[in-house]
Amino acid sequence: MTAPANPERVLAINDLNVWFNTGRGAAQTTSHVVRGVTLNLAPGDRLGLVGESGSGKTTTILAAMGLLPSSAEVAGQILLNDRDILRGGEQTVAPHRWKDISMVFQGAMSALNPVRTIGWQIAEAMQIHGIAKGEDARHRVAGLLDLVGIRQTGASQYPHQMSGGMRQRAMIAMALACEPRVLLADEPTTALDVIVQRQILQLLVDLSERLNLALILVTHDLGVVAQTCQHGAVMLDGEVVEQGPVSDLYRQPRHPYTRRLFEAAPDIRAAATRPRAAADTDPRQLKADRLLSVNGLTVSYLRSRTFKDYFRGRHQDALIAVNDFSLTVARGEMVALVGGSGSGKTTALQAILGMVRPVRGSILLNGRDVSTLGHRQWRPLRRQVQMIYQDPYEALDLRFRVRSTLEEPLWAHGIRTSAKEREALVAEALDRVELSPADQYLNRFPHELSGGQRQRVAIAASLVLRPHLLLADEPVSMLDVSVRNGVLQLLDRLRSGSEMGILMVTHDLSTAAAYADRIVVMNKGRIVEQGGIAEVVTRPRDAYTKALLASIPDPDPEAGKGDPAG
């Protein structure tokens, strides 16, 4: 069915269907991953495409760009100014790609060419499409960088010389190089801290308004959609189950899945006022049960100004990554260490784990100072402190079944139990992370698990040693909102009423407020504020804490009118 002509419509995705074929011959299977998706955008419209991993969001916009792999079959229409660009395959899509419809990919570091300057990469797109060459291209590059808030010297920089936020801005400049009328942004703020996220979202809104640019923003964060877009479309199992103004989706959701997504979104105001157990806020109890005590920790790295200096061993100056850092974690307590990228959070965790040597300060684990211990002395203590890493897709060895993943720590720490005893320890760890019965998971490989199940297996691999302290480095930042809540609730249950403490690093104050007992805020290597949840959230003292709170995207569209992300 062909959509009627509409002079006000710049993009129409009409009854889009996508199938992926896997295997060959008799073993070939077909998956119907996008089912009858229909979306319409006028110039200047901003549409949030919301859903969890596997819902078909990214496949939909890749189909609109004609960038799906050869294993995909596509049916339906992609109408640009009422002309179907899919009708002739690559031959009819290619002239419009980047010129009329453009895309900002997730993960700017992997999307940019590491051996070419930013200016070269932006100019390349213009040259390929005959927009500008030579001096004209250089002038246009300077103008585009200025448009996205990058100074002109940024054109001569390589991607690794830019921060995450600057790289994302450069990606947006590249997407705008050929003056498209439609911009597709695929999770453009994933892994960015909330302050940088707010800046990128504000930039996208400003560009949409200034250039009359139609925008589809793919995300799993309803708060981002509520504060950035006028309309939203919710995808589930390849279908759009609900769409409309974001205010209607928030206040009167018709589909139960939309309602579940909003309920899963963290509410920092509710979290700040929820009752806490008396022991959570009693300083005398915390001191008596102290598991970890870090005092005056300082970590620095020597830097060389050139590669030649580095290889000759001539270090010019020192970078202080962590400066006079102090905190405590009691048994059964969860402490959240909050801060933006580069604030020193992960370096502090590495020092606590004995991976880097501090230049000053002490780290007391169960009363013993471990800050000066060498590798051999640390080894028997590693059972007491275990780490949960950010990315469950990289934390697990793809060659190992779940059974081997959980048995490996036992072998590594010389726990020479019988096969039956190892089986019992592994089953107990899986049961603690609520993957039971264990028999259903023991023989699976990581690719046979969902993202949430992978992270639970990674947590189980830490728990199998029965540690006293868990260090969780952004344990849910790569997960969907509902899966994220499940993992956080699991961590909360693991430490409640137990001897185990958790120090969780996060850039998300909403997560910290919902699950932690205390919040420690870090900026530029220093702790700028710490205290109970209500104290930090409702009565912040430091300007950086206030900025973090102001940058949290609220799922209520009325909460941040005129200002994306807050």
N, C-alpha and C positions, 0 to 999 in steps of 0.2 A: 504494500500500500504506500503510495507516494504522498508525502506531506504537501499540503497546499502551499503555493507561493506566498511568501511573507516578506515584504520589503524591509521590515523592521528586524528580521531574524538574520543573524550573521552565521550561526552554526545550528544545525539540526542533526542530531543522531536519531535515526528513525528505524525502529524495530531491529536493532542490531543483535545478531546472534554470532557466537564464536564457538567453534569446536576444535579441540586439540586431538590429533591422532598420535598414539604412541604404539610402539612395537611394529612388527612386520608380519605380513602373510596372515596365517591363521591366528597368530598371537596379537594382532592389531586390535587396539581398543580405542574407542572414541569417547571423549568427555565433553559434555555440553556446558561450557564454563560461563558464557554470557547469554542470557535468555531474554530476547525481546526488549532491550533497553531503548527507551526513547527520552531524549533530553533536548531542550531548545534554549538558545541564548541569543539575546539582542546585544548590540554594541553597549559596552559598559556594564553588562550583567556580571555578577559574581555568584557562581554556583558551587556549593560544597558537596563533593561526592564522598559519602561517609560509609564506612563498613569495615569489617575486620579482615585479616589476612585470608585470602582465598575467596573473597566475596565477588571478585571480578572487576574491582575498581580500576586497577592499573591496566588490565587487559582491555577494558573499554577505551581508555584514552590512547593506548598504543595502537588499537585498531583505527582510531580516528587519525592517527599520524601515519598509518600504513607501515608500522614497524613490527608487526607480529612475525614470528618465525614461519618458515615454510611448512611446518607441521600444522599450522592453523588454517581452518576453513572459516570464511567470513561471509555472512549474508546480511542484507539490510542496506541502509544508505547513510553516508556521511555527506550532508549537504552544506557546502560553503557558499553563502550568498545564493542558495537554492540551486546550486549545481552539484550533482552527485560525483564526488571525486573518487569513489570506490568502483565505479562502473567498469573502468578499464584496468584495474589493478595498479601495479607500480607505475605504469605509463601515465595514468591520470592523477595519481597521488603526488608523484615526485615534484612536479612544477609548483605545487602549493606548499610542500613541506618546508618549514622554516620561514617561507616568504609570507604566506597567509595564515598558517596555523603552526605554532611553535610550542616547544616543550621545555620545562625545567625539570631535570631528573633528580631523583632522590640520591643523596650522597655526592656532593660536588667534587670531593677529592678523587673519587673513582670515575666521575664523568668527564673531568678535565684531563687534558694531555699533560703529563708531568714534565715533559722535555720541551714544551713550547711556552712562550710567554703568554700572559693573558691577552695582551693586545693582539698578538699574532692570531690567536684562536678566534677572537671576535672578528678580526678583519677577514679571516678565511671564509667565513659564512657569507660575508658581503661580496667577496670576489667570486665565489662559486655561483651566486645568483645574479651576478652582474649589477649589483646595487652601487658599488663604489670600488675604486682601485687606487693604489698609490697614495698621494697626498690627501685626496678626498677621503679615502678609507681611514687614514690616520686621524683626520679631523673628526670623522664620525665616531671612531673608537673613543676619542677623548670626550666627545659629547655624551656618548652612552655611559661611560664610566662616571661622568659627573651626574648623569640622570639617576644612577643607582647609588650615589653617595661614595664613590671611590675617587681619590685624588688622581691627578693625571699620571703621576709616577707609577701608579698601579699597572699601567700598560706594559711596563718593562719587567714586572715581577713574574716569577713562576708560581704555580699553585701552592707549593710547599712553603712559600714565603708569606702566605696570607693566613689569617685566622679563618676558622670555619664560617663565620658570618660574612667575611669579605669574599671568600670563595663562592658562597651562595649568591651574593650580589653580582659577582662576575658572571655566574651562570645565567642570571636573569638578564644581564646586559647582552650576553651572547644570544639568548633567545629573542631579544628585541632587535637584533642587528638588522634584520630585513623588514622591519616595520610590519609585523603580523597584526592581524585583527583579532586573533584568538590565541590565548596563552593557556596551556595545560600545565599545571604544577603538581607533580607527583610527590607528595609528602615532603615539601621543600624545607621543612624545619625539623625533620627527624634528627635526634642526637644533638640539637642545639639547645643551649640553656634558655630559660624563659625570657631573659632580657634580650638576647640576640634574636630569639624567635619573634618577640614583639616587634623588633625593628624590621625584620624581613616581612612580616605580615603587613605592617604599616606601609612599607615600600610597595607591596603588591596592590594594596588598596589605592594608594596615591597614583600609581601608574595606570590602574584601571580607570580612575576618574580623569586623569590628565590626558590620556591617550585614547579614551573611549574604547578601552580594550576589554573584550569579553574574556572572562577567566573561569576555568574549572579548577578548583582546588581539591585534590585528592588527599584525604586524611582519615585517621581513625579517631581524631580528637574532636568531639562535638563542641567543646569550648572554642576551639580555633575557628570552626565554621560559624558559630553564633556571633563572634566578634569581628568576622572578616567578610562574610557573604550575606547577600540578601535572601538567597534561596538555598535549600538543601535537598539532596536526594539520598535516600538510605538504601544501600545494597545488601542483599543477603542471598547467598547461594546463586549468584549470577543474575539475580533479578532486582529491579528497583521496586522495593515493597512500599515505599512512601516517598512523596516529594511535595514541596510547597514552601511558603515563606518560613524562615527559620523560627520566627516567633510562634507560628502554628505548630511546628514540629515540637517545640519546647513545651508549649502550654496545653496543646490538645493533640498529642500523638495518637494516630489511629491504629497503627500496627504495634503489637506487643513487643517486637524486636526493637523498634525505635524507643519505646518506653524503657526497655531494659538497658539500652545504651546510655540514656540520660541518667538512669538510676545508678549506673556503674561509674559515672563521671564523679571524681572526688569533689566534695563541697568543703572548702577550707574553713568557711565560717561555722558550719555545723561541727566539724572536727575540733575546732578550737574550744568549743563550749561543751563537748561531751564529757561526762564524769570520768575521772581517773581514779584508779585504786590508790588508797592512802600511801602505800609504800612507794608508789611512783614518784611522789613529790616530797617525801620525808627525807631530808638530807642525812639525818643520823642513820636511817636504815640503809641508804645508798652507801655510806662510808663503811658500814659494818660488812656489807656484802660485796665490796669492791673487787671486781675481777680484773679490770684493766685500769691502769692509772698512767697517763702520759703527762709529763711535766717539762715545760720549757723546751720542747723538741724543735730543733733547727736542722734542716737538710739543705745542702747547697750542691750545685753542680759546677764544675769548671768548664768554662767556655773558651773556644778558640775563635779568633776573628776570621781566619782563613783556613782552608783545607791544609795548606802548607804548614801553618802553625800547629794544627792538630797532629799531623803525622810526625812533626819534629818534637812533639811533646811540649810545645810552648803555649801555655794557656794564659790568656790575657786577663780574664776577669772571672768572677764567680756569680752564678745566678742562684739567689736564695729562693728556693721553691717553697719551703715551709719555715716560718719564722716564729719562734717562741710559742709553740702550739701546746696547749694543755687541755686534756679532757679525761673523764672517767666513764667506765661502763660497769654497772653492777650486775650481779647474777640475776637472770630473769628479766633484764632490762633491754629495750631497744632504743638506741641513740641514733638520731639522724644527723649526718654531717652534710650540710647543704652549701652549695656554692656553684658559681658558673664554671665554664670550661677554663682551665688554666689557673684555677684558684689554689691548687695544691692538694686537693682532696685525695686523689689517687696516690700521690707521692707519700702522704701521711700514712695511708693504708700499707704501702710497700715498706715503710720504715717499721711499722708495728709488726709486720710479718717477717722482718729480718731480711728483706730483699735489697734494701739500701741502708747504708750506715749513716746515722746522724752525726753532725759535727758537735752538737751540744744537746743536753737534755737526757731524760731517763724515760724508759718504758718498762713499767712494772706489770708483769703478768703473774697473777696469783702471788703477788708480793715479791717476785724475783725480778731484778733488773736484767732485761735481755738486750738492752741497747748496745752493749759492747761485745756481745757474743759473736764468735766466728761461726763458719758454716757447720763445722763438726759439732760444736756445742749446741747449735740451734736445732740440729736434726731431731734429737729425741723430743724436743718441745713442739715440733710442728703438728703433732697429733692434737695438741691443745688449741691451736689456732688454724682455722681453715677458711678458704676464700671462695666466694661465689662470684663468678665473673659476669660481665655485662651481656655478652652475646652468647646465648645457648647454642647457636649454630657453629660457633668456633670453639666453645669450651669442651665439646665432646669429640673424641676421635671417631671419624666416620667409619673406620675399619672395625671398631669394637662393638660387639653386642652389649646390651645393658648389663648383663651378667659380668662381662669382663671389665667394663667401666667401673663397676662398684667393687670388684675384687682387686683391681690394680692398687688402690691405696693400701689395702691390707698387706699385699706382697711388698710394696715399697717401704712400709714401715716395719717389716719383719714380723708380722703377726702370723706365725706359722700354725694356724689351726687346721683341724681336719676339714675335709671337703664338706662334711655335714655341718660343722660349726660355721664355716664360711657362708654356706647357703643360708643358715639361720640369720647371720649378721646382715647379709645382703637383703633378705626378705624383710627383716626388721626395718632397715633403712628405707626401703620402698614403701612399706606400710606407713612410716612416719611422714612421708611426703604424699600420702594418699594415692599411691599407685598400687592398688591391690585388687585382686590377688596377684602376687608377684609373678606367678607362672604366665600371666598374660603379657608381661613386659620383658622378662629375662632374656629372651632370644631375639628381641627386636634390635635393629640397627637404628641409629639416629634419624635417618631419612624416613623411617616408618613411624615416627612420632610427630605430634603437633609441636608448635613452638612452646606452649605451656608445659607439655609433657617433657620436652627436652630440658627445660629449666628445672623441673622437678627432679629429673634424673641427675642433673648437675648438683643440685642441693643434696640429694641422697648420697652422692659420691663423697661429699664433705661430711655428712652425718655418720657414715659408716664407721668412722674413727672415733665417734662420740666426743667431739671437741667441746671445750669450755667456751670458746669464743668464735663466732662467725663474723667474718668481714665480708660484707655484701657490697660490691662495687656496681652501682646502677643496675641492680638485678632484674628490673622490669622495663627498662627504657626501650628495649627492642620488641616488646610484646604489645598485643592489642589490649584495649581498655578493660574488657571483661576478663581476659586471661591474666592481665596484670593484677587485677583485684584478687583473683584466686591465689596467685603466688604470694602476694603480700599478706593475705589472710593466713596462708600456710605458715609463713615466717612468724607471724604474730602468735599463732597457736604453738609453734615449736618452742618459743622462749617462755610463754606464759606458764607459770607454776613450775619452771624447771631451773636447773643450775646454769643453763647456757645463756650468755649475753650476746647481743647482736649490735654491731656498729655498721650502719647502712649509709653508704654514700649515695646522694641523689642531687639532681639540680632542680627537683620538683618539690616546692614547699607544700603543695597539696598532699602529696604522698606522705611526706614527713609528718604533717599535722594529723593525718588520718590514722597512722599506725605506730608512730614513735611515742616514747614517753617524754623525751627531751629533744630539743633541736639545738645544734651547734652550727652557726653560720660562719663561713670562711670566705675571705676575699683577699686576693693578692698575697697568699701565703700565710695570712694571719687570721685568727679567730676574732671576729668583730662583735659577735653577740652570741649568747647561749642562755638557755633557760627552759622552763616548762612550755608546753604548747600554747596555752592561753596567753602567757606572758609575751612570747615572741610574736605570735600572730596578731593579737589585739593591741599590744602596747610595744611595738618595735621601737628600739632606741636608735639604731644605726641607720644611716641613710641608705646603705646598700641593702639591708633587710627590707626597708620600705620599698626600694625599687623592685626587689624580687616579688614582693607581695602585689605591687601594682601591675606587674607583668603577667600575672596568672590569668589565662583566658577563662572567662566565666561562661558556662553553658546557657545562662540566661541572656538572651539578646539585648534586653533592656539595661543590663548592668554596665555595658561599656559603649553606649551609643556614641558614635563619632570617633571612637578610639579603639582600634583592633587590639585584642589581648588585654583589654582592661581600661 
